Amino acid sequence: MWIDKINLKSFRNYSNSELSFSDGINIFIGDNAQGKTNLLESLYYLANATSFKKNRDKDIISFNKSSMKLSGLIRKGMYFKDVVIEVDAYGKKISVNGVKYERNKDLKALFSVVLFTPEDLLIIKEGPNLRRDLIDDIIVSIDFSYKKTKKEYDKLVFERNKLLKNQNSPYFKEQLDAFDKSIVKYGYKIYKRRKKFINLLNDFARDYHLNLSEGKENLKLTYNPDINAASIEDYYQNFFKKRSDDLRYMTTQKGIHKDDVDILINDKLIKNFGSQGQQRSAILNIKLAQVKLIKEVTGETSVILFDDVFSELDEKRSRFLLENLGGYQTIITATNTKSLDMVDKSSIRYIKNGIIFDN
């Protein structure tokens, strides 16, 4: 799957820009705050109808404008899809080849993008929520129905916590029992999906890391579930064991919202014992594994977005990354070309104040 071209109207600092992309590497150079990340955001938005910046839809509309419009031509083999997304004060409209799409799910099935940013390093350095989010995002890119399952689970935990803070309410025990059954039902589904995809991701990430480290380092991703269960009945029993604590602390103590993923090199947690270079290599290979996993499971190639990542990498890692993305459409932003010496300079364009131009 490839993005042939995109048109941005009143998107962030782009007033009206249209540009085409090659099937291989596309590089955009510019100083900070000129629109490099905004361009990548527009491509991400075209695939997901949501921003990776986690802000409101209306925030992507240019200052002093009432609406924005993204149009993209997506190619798969000999077939083309014309994707249009419009956002105004009344909401969001999505259409593909003139047919209205009601849900983000329908758009997500068209093509996937994988985003690399310097902040990816926080997946290793910070708490487990970022590692859970990574795994969940990967699963959603392969099976969008997982998003609904996770959303329902989060809603149930939220409502259960509200109930636990109101233990004198009528039919409290009956309501708590009902919540527990539903939470276990959805939680066990999520547990099984995470377990499956972490194992698959681990296999690909390990192979990439062995290659990059020339066989010296073994990268391992290990699922560390809050509840480890052989069956849904076993899962329920483990969940129920914490009920007395839940009543005391008035919050849900057990479940998939407490899961973690341990990331190790040579059996040592790299969060605690890995060097900065090892951590960068690990997250790089995990993201490469994400790209490969999506292709292996769905048969589709993702569009790869790099937001000023190469400035953080040495020549060895930069070269390794580009060599392993052959066959993928890749869009790279950077502040200069120093870290991209191995790339054909004809693929470079420049961005200044939301305007894109050749050298």
C-alpha positions as CSV (number, residue, x, y, z in Angstrom):
1,M,0.0,0.0,0.0
2,W,1.3,3.4,-0.9
3,I,0.3,7.1,-0.6
4,D,0.6,8.6,-4.0
5,K,-0.3,12.2,-3.0
6,I,-2.0,14.3,-0.4
7,N,-3.6,17.7,-0.3
8,L,-3.8,19.7,2.9
9,K,-6.2,22.6,3.3
10,S,-6.1,24.6,6.5
11,F,-4.3,21.7,8.3
12,R,-2.1,23.2,11.1
13,N,0.3,25.6,9.3
14,Y,-0.5,24.4,5.8
15,S,-3.0,26.7,4.1
16,N,-3.2,24.7,0.8
17,S,-0.5,22.3,-0.1
18,E,-0.4,19.3,-2.5
19,L,2.5,17.0,-2.8
20,S,3.3,13.6,-4.3
21,F,5.4,10.8,-2.8
22,S,7.7,8.2,-4.4
23,D,7.2,4.5,-3.5
24,G,10.6,4.5,-1.7
25,I,12.2,7.1,0.5
26,N,10.9,10.6,0.8
27,I,12.9,13.2,2.9
28,F,11.7,16.5,4.2
29,I,14.3,18.9,5.7
30,G,13.5,22.0,7.8
31,D,14.1,23.8,11.0
32,N,12.0,23.3,14.1
33,A,8.4,24.6,14.0
34,Q,8.3,24.8,10.2
35,G,5.7,22.0,9.7
36,K,7.7,18.8,9.4
37,T,5.8,17.0,12.2
38,N,2.5,18.5,11.0
39,L,3.1,16.8,7.6
40,L,3.6,13.4,9.3
41,E,0.6,14.1,11.4
42,S,-1.5,14.7,8.3
43,L,-0.4,11.3,6.9
44,Y,-1.1,9.6,10.2
45,Y,-4.5,11.3,10.3
46,L,-5.3,10.1,6.8
47,A,-4.8,6.5,7.9
48,N,-6.5,6.7,11.3
49,A,-8.8,9.8,11.3
50,T,-7.1,10.7,14.6
51,S,-3.9,12.4,15.6
52,F,-0.9,10.8,17.3
53,K,-0.6,14.0,19.4
54,K,-3.7,12.9,21.3
55,N,-5.4,16.3,21.1
56,R,-8.9,17.3,19.9
57,D,-9.9,17.1,16.2
58,K,-10.6,20.8,16.1
59,D,-7.0,21.5,17.2
60,I,-5.6,20.5,13.8
61,I,-7.6,23.3,12.0
62,S,-5.4,26.2,11.0
63,F,-5.6,29.4,13.2
64,N,-8.6,31.6,12.2
65,K,-10.1,28.9,10.0
66,S,-13.4,27.2,10.6
67,S,-12.6,23.9,8.9
68,M,-9.9,21.7,7.4
69,K,-9.8,19.1,4.6
70,L,-7.3,16.3,3.9
71,S,-7.4,14.5,0.6
72,G,-5.2,11.5,-0.2
73,L,-4.8,9.1,-3.1
74,I,-4.0,5.6,-1.8
75,R,-2.7,2.9,-4.2
76,K,-2.8,-0.8,-3.8
77,G,-1.5,-2.6,-6.8
78,M,-3.6,-1.3,-9.7
79,Y,-6.4,0.0,-7.5
80,F,-6.8,3.5,-6.1
81,K,-8.7,4.9,-3.2
82,D,-9.5,8.6,-2.9
83,V,-9.7,9.3,0.9
84,V,-11.2,12.6,2.1
85,I,-11.4,13.7,5.7
86,E,-13.1,17.0,6.7
87,V,-13.2,18.5,10.2
88,D,-15.2,21.5,11.3
89,A,-17.1,22.7,14.4
90,Y,-19.8,20.2,13.8
91,G,-17.6,17.1,13.7
92,K,-15.7,14.9,11.2
93,K,-16.7,13.6,7.8
94,I,-14.9,10.7,6.1
95,S,-15.4,9.5,2.5
96,V,-13.6,7.0,0.3
97,N,-14.2,7.2,-3.5
98,G,-17.2,9.4,-2.7
99,V,-18.8,6.9,-0.3
100,K,-19.4,8.1,3.2
101,Y,-17.6,6.2,6.0
102,E,-19.3,6.2,9.4
103,R,-16.5,4.8,11.5
104,N,-12.8,5.1,11.9
105,K,-12.7,1.3,11.7
106,D,-13.6,1.3,8.1
107,L,-10.8,3.7,7.3
108,K,-8.3,1.8,9.3
109,A,-8.8,-1.2,7.2
110,L,-7.5,0.6,4.1
111,F,-3.9,1.0,5.1
112,S,-1.6,1.3,8.1
113,V,1.2,3.7,9.1
114,V,3.9,3.0,11.6
115,L,5.4,6.1,13.3
116,F,9.0,6.3,14.7
117,T,9.7,9.3,17.0
118,P,12.6,10.1,19.4
119,E,10.0,9.8,22.2
120,D,9.7,6.0,21.4
121,L,12.6,5.7,23.8
122,L,10.2,6.5,26.7
123,I,8.5,3.1,26.0
124,I,11.6,1.5,27.6
125,K,12.4,4.2,30.2
126,E,9.0,5.1,31.5
127,G,6.2,3.1,33.2
128,P,4.3,0.1,31.9
129,N,1.4,2.1,30.4
130,L,3.5,3.1,27.4
131,R,4.5,-0.5,26.8
132,R,0.8,-1.6,27.1
133,D,-0.1,1.1,24.6
134,L,2.5,-0.1,22.1
135,I,1.2,-3.6,22.2
136,D,-2.4,-2.5,22.0
137,D,-1.7,-0.2,19.0
138,I,0.0,-3.1,17.2
139,I,-2.9,-5.4,17.8
140,V,-5.4,-2.7,16.6
141,S,-3.4,-2.2,13.4
142,I,-4.0,-5.9,12.7
143,D,-7.4,-6.4,14.2
144,F,-9.5,-3.2,14.7
145,S,-12.1,-5.1,16.7
146,Y,-9.6,-5.3,19.6
147,K,-10.0,-1.5,20.1
148,K,-13.7,-2.0,20.9
149,T,-12.9,-4.8,23.3
150,K,-10.2,-2.7,25.1
151,K,-12.6,0.3,25.2
152,E,-15.3,-1.8,26.8
153,Y,-12.9,-3.1,29.4
154,D,-11.7,0.4,30.3
155,K,-15.3,1.5,30.6
156,L,-16.2,-1.4,32.9
157,V,-13.2,-0.8,35.2
158,F,-14.1,2.9,35.4
159,E,-17.7,2.1,36.4
160,R,-16.7,-0.6,38.8
161,N,-14.3,1.9,40.5
162,K,-17.2,4.4,40.8
163,L,-19.3,1.6,42.4
164,L,-16.5,0.7,44.9
165,K,-16.6,4.3,46.1
166,N,-20.3,4.0,46.8
167,Q,-20.5,0.7,48.7
168,N,-23.8,1.6,50.5
169,S,-25.7,1.9,47.2
170,P,-28.7,-0.5,46.8
171,Y,-27.9,-3.9,45.3
172,F,-24.2,-3.2,45.7
173,K,-23.1,-6.8,45.8
174,E,-25.2,-7.8,42.8
175,Q,-23.9,-5.0,40.8
176,L,-20.3,-5.8,41.8
177,D,-20.8,-9.4,40.8
178,A,-22.1,-8.4,37.4
179,F,-19.2,-6.0,36.8
180,D,-16.7,-8.8,37.8
181,K,-18.1,-11.2,35.3
182,S,-18.0,-8.7,32.5
183,I,-14.5,-7.5,33.4
184,V,-13.2,-11.0,33.4
185,K,-14.8,-11.8,30.1
186,Y,-13.2,-8.9,28.3
187,G,-10.0,-9.0,30.4
188,Y,-9.3,-12.6,29.5
189,K,-9.8,-11.9,25.8
190,I,-7.3,-9.0,26.0
191,Y,-4.9,-11.2,28.0
192,K,-4.9,-13.9,25.3
193,R,-4.4,-11.4,22.4
194,R,-1.5,-9.6,24.2
195,K,0.1,-12.9,24.9
196,K,-0.1,-14.1,21.3
197,F,1.2,-10.9,19.8
198,I,4.0,-10.2,22.3
199,N,5.4,-13.7,21.5
200,L,5.2,-12.9,17.7
201,L,6.8,-9.5,18.2
202,N,9.5,-11.0,20.3
203,D,10.6,-13.4,17.6
204,F,11.0,-10.6,15.0
205,A,12.6,-8.1,17.4
206,R,15.1,-10.8,18.6
207,D,16.2,-11.6,15.0
208,Y,16.7,-7.9,14.1
209,H,18.7,-7.2,17.3
210,L,20.9,-10.3,16.8
211,N,21.7,-8.9,13.3
212,L,22.4,-5.4,14.5
213,S,24.6,-6.5,17.4
214,E,26.4,-9.1,15.2
215,G,25.2,-11.9,17.4
216,K,26.4,-10.4,20.7
217,E,23.1,-9.5,22.3
218,N,19.9,-11.4,22.7
219,L,16.8,-9.1,22.9
220,K,13.8,-10.5,24.6
221,L,10.2,-9.2,25.1
222,T,8.5,-11.1,27.9
223,Y,4.8,-10.6,28.8
224,N,4.4,-9.9,32.5
225,P,0.6,-10.1,33.0
226,D,-1.0,-9.1,36.2
227,I,-3.1,-12.2,36.0
228,N,-1.6,-15.3,34.4
229,A,-4.3,-17.9,33.7
230,A,-4.7,-21.1,31.8
231,S,-8.5,-20.6,31.5
232,I,-11.2,-18.0,32.0
233,E,-12.2,-19.8,35.2
234,D,-8.7,-19.5,36.4
235,Y,-8.6,-15.9,35.4
236,Y,-11.8,-15.2,37.4
237,Q,-10.4,-16.9,40.5
238,N,-7.3,-14.8,40.4
239,F,-9.3,-11.6,39.9
240,F,-11.7,-12.5,42.7
241,K,-8.9,-13.0,45.2
242,K,-8.3,-9.2,45.3
243,R,-12.0,-8.3,46.1
244,S,-11.3,-7.6,49.8
245,D,-8.5,-5.2,48.8
246,D,-10.7,-3.7,46.1
247,L,-13.4,-3.0,48.8
248,R,-10.8,-1.5,51.2
249,Y,-9.0,0.7,48.6
250,M,-12.1,1.4,46.5
251,T,-10.4,0.7,43.2
252,T,-9.8,-2.3,41.0
253,Q,-6.5,-3.9,42.0
254,K,-6.1,-6.7,39.4
255,G,-6.5,-7.0,35.7
256,I,-4.9,-6.3,32.3
257,H,-4.7,-2.6,33.2
258,K,-1.8,-3.6,35.4
259,D,0.1,-5.7,32.8
260,D,3.7,-4.9,31.7
261,V,6.1,-6.1,29.1
262,D,9.7,-6.8,30.3
263,I,12.3,-5.8,27.7
264,L,15.7,-7.5,28.3
265,I,19.1,-7.8,26.7
266,N,21.0,-10.9,27.7
267,D,18.4,-11.5,30.4
268,K,18.9,-8.1,32.0
269,L,16.2,-5.4,32.1
270,I,17.5,-2.7,29.8
271,K,15.4,-0.1,31.6
272,N,17.7,-0.5,34.6
273,F,20.9,-2.0,33.2
274,G,21.0,-1.0,29.5
275,S,23.1,1.7,28.1
276,Q,21.6,4.6,26.1
277,G,22.8,2.9,22.9
278,Q,21.4,-0.5,23.8
279,Q,18.0,1.2,24.6
280,R,18.0,3.0,21.3
281,S,18.8,-0.3,19.4
282,A,16.2,-2.2,21.3
283,I,13.3,0.2,20.6
284,L,14.5,0.5,17.0
285,N,14.3,-3.2,16.6
286,I,10.9,-3.5,18.3
287,K,9.5,-0.9,15.9
288,L,11.0,-2.7,13.0
289,A,9.4,-5.9,14.3
290,Q,6.1,-4.1,14.4
291,V,6.4,-3.2,10.7
292,K,7.2,-6.8,9.9
293,L,4.5,-8.3,12.1
294,I,1.8,-6.2,10.4
295,K,3.0,-7.4,7.0
296,E,3.3,-11.1,8.1
297,V,-0.2,-11.2,9.6
298,T,-2.1,-8.9,7.1
299,G,0.0,-9.3,4.0
300,E,0.0,-5.5,3.6
301,T,3.0,-3.2,3.8
302,S,2.7,-0.2,6.1
303,V,3.7,3.4,5.3
304,I,6.7,4.3,7.6
305,L,6.9,7.7,9.2
306,F,10.1,9.0,10.8
307,D,9.8,12.2,12.8
308,D,13.4,13.5,13.3
309,V,14.7,10.1,14.4
310,F,17.9,9.9,12.4
311,S,19.5,12.7,14.3
312,E,19.4,10.5,17.4
313,L,21.1,7.5,15.6
314,D,24.7,6.8,14.7
315,E,25.7,5.8,11.1
316,K,25.5,2.1,11.9
317,R,22.0,2.2,13.2
318,S,20.8,4.6,10.5
319,R,22.1,2.3,7.8
320,F,20.7,-0.8,9.4
321,L,17.3,0.9,9.7
322,L,17.1,2.0,6.1
323,E,18.4,-1.4,4.8
324,N,15.6,-3.2,6.6
325,L,12.9,-0.9,5.2
326,G,13.5,-1.7,1.6
327,G,10.2,-2.3,-0.2
328,Y,8.3,0.1,2.2
329,Q,7.2,3.7,1.4
330,T,9.1,5.8,3.9
331,I,8.7,9.5,4.8
332,I,11.5,11.0,6.8
333,T,11.8,14.4,8.4
334,A,15.0,15.9,9.7
335,T,16.6,19.3,10.5
336,N,19.6,18.5,8.2
337,T,21.1,15.8,6.0
338,K,24.1,14.9,8.1
339,S,22.6,11.7,9.3
340,L,21.3,10.8,5.9
341,D,24.4,10.6,3.8
342,M,23.6,7.2,2.5
343,V,20.3,8.4,1.0
344,D,19.8,9.5,-2.6
345,K,19.7,13.3,-2.5
346,S,17.1,13.5,-5.2
347,S,14.6,12.3,-2.7
348,I,15.1,15.4,-0.5
349,R,12.6,18.3,-0.3
350,Y,12.5,21.3,2.1
351,I,9.8,22.8,4.4
352,K,9.7,26.4,5.6
353,N,6.6,28.0,7.2
354,G,4.3,25.3,5.9
355,I,5.6,25.6,2.3
356,I,7.3,22.6,0.7
357,F,9.8,23.1,-2.1
358,D,12.7,21.5,-3.9
359,N,16.2,22.7,-3.4
